[in-house]
């Protein structure tokens, strides 16, 4: 028994030191092991970079990065064409909510609306989403990041709301969660921010507009009940209009440089309020109602090249057109689920040919109307691929007819090119 107890408490063999050398072998060298590890990490990363989709191997083989195509891409556009020739209601693009649809890969360069043999009017370009939009990381950068563990925290669009463009190729995007304005500069190829520093900052940045005459970017602030103006060049606050005594809920702003006017969509005030560049209120167009020139929660406002005012009259499910003096000139859309109708109209913009683009957050698309107020085409459906949307909001069209649409819950802005329709 004593022998058994003695055996059970006998200590085991001593732990092997780090430099333990097996019989007939050599002592392990920690430095050599680390170098060997680094060599294999390099080889794995190199292989991944070459074989990844759209990588060097794919490019050398003549392939191009692919993206899913909206499954209703062809049927949606042809449905609109059919609607223009028939009184039969047509379901807008987007399909049934939550319905799984098989997606097929397609080159982004081929993503156009409508599909051949119809003449294409809209082409997909690309998307903007984060601070490093213009920075392309190479293999060396990825290896250094992997080995050092160092990674710069990049700002990304979190809840974008509206977009505006200036004449120098800058794309301004308001973000209600970041409480700032992202500036994507297509000329300088960099991204900077306005409103995230300084004594005056937006707290709920919504609609945007650019004054080329003043070199301002204006933002409607729903919390402060003001429109704030920032210098495009310096980012400093230089202008302010409104306040709780004049605006109840400013949601968007538009600028007419030739007339020196600023138009503010006041959603809860159910009107469009007009200011001069001196900050003084000069007029207010509309009142609550459903008649011509009346509004029910107007949320977005835009201008055409002649200075006519386009107002997204959201809860009346239409867009109204006013002259520069506020006189009613026309309207488009109505409540419904057919092409040319709306469920939740948001951003509105006008291209160089007078076509009117209206975003619908519920249909997850934008519809295009001709100058005669009749539907021409709709673009998009629910999804996260190129040309697809999840709760889109603002829209803007630049002098070259590039179309920018805020894809809010996909946290990006998608860019398209109008190819001409005449």
Buried (B, 14 or more C-beta within 10 A) or exposed (E): EEEEEEEEEEEEEEEEEEEEEEEEEEEEEEEEEEEEEEEEEBEEBEEEBEEEEEBEBBEEEEEEEBBBBBBBBBBBBBBBBEBBEEEEEBBBBBBEEEEEEEBEEBEBEBBBBBBEEBEBBBBBBEBBBBBBBEEEEEBEEEBEEBEEEEEEEEBBBEBBBBBBBBEEBBBBBBBBEBBBBBBBBBEEEBBBBBBBEEEBBBEBBBBBBBBEEBBBBBBBBBEBBBBBBBBBEEBBBBBBBBEEEBBBBBBBBBBBBEEBBBBBBBBBBBBBBBBBBEEEBEBBBBEBEEEEBBBBBBBBBBBBEEBBBBBBBBBBBBBBBBEBEBEBEBBBBEEEBBBBBBEBBBBBBBBBEBBBBBBBBBBBBBBBBBEEBEBBBBBBBBBEBBBBBBBBBBBBBBEEBBBBBBBBBBBBBBBBBBEEBE
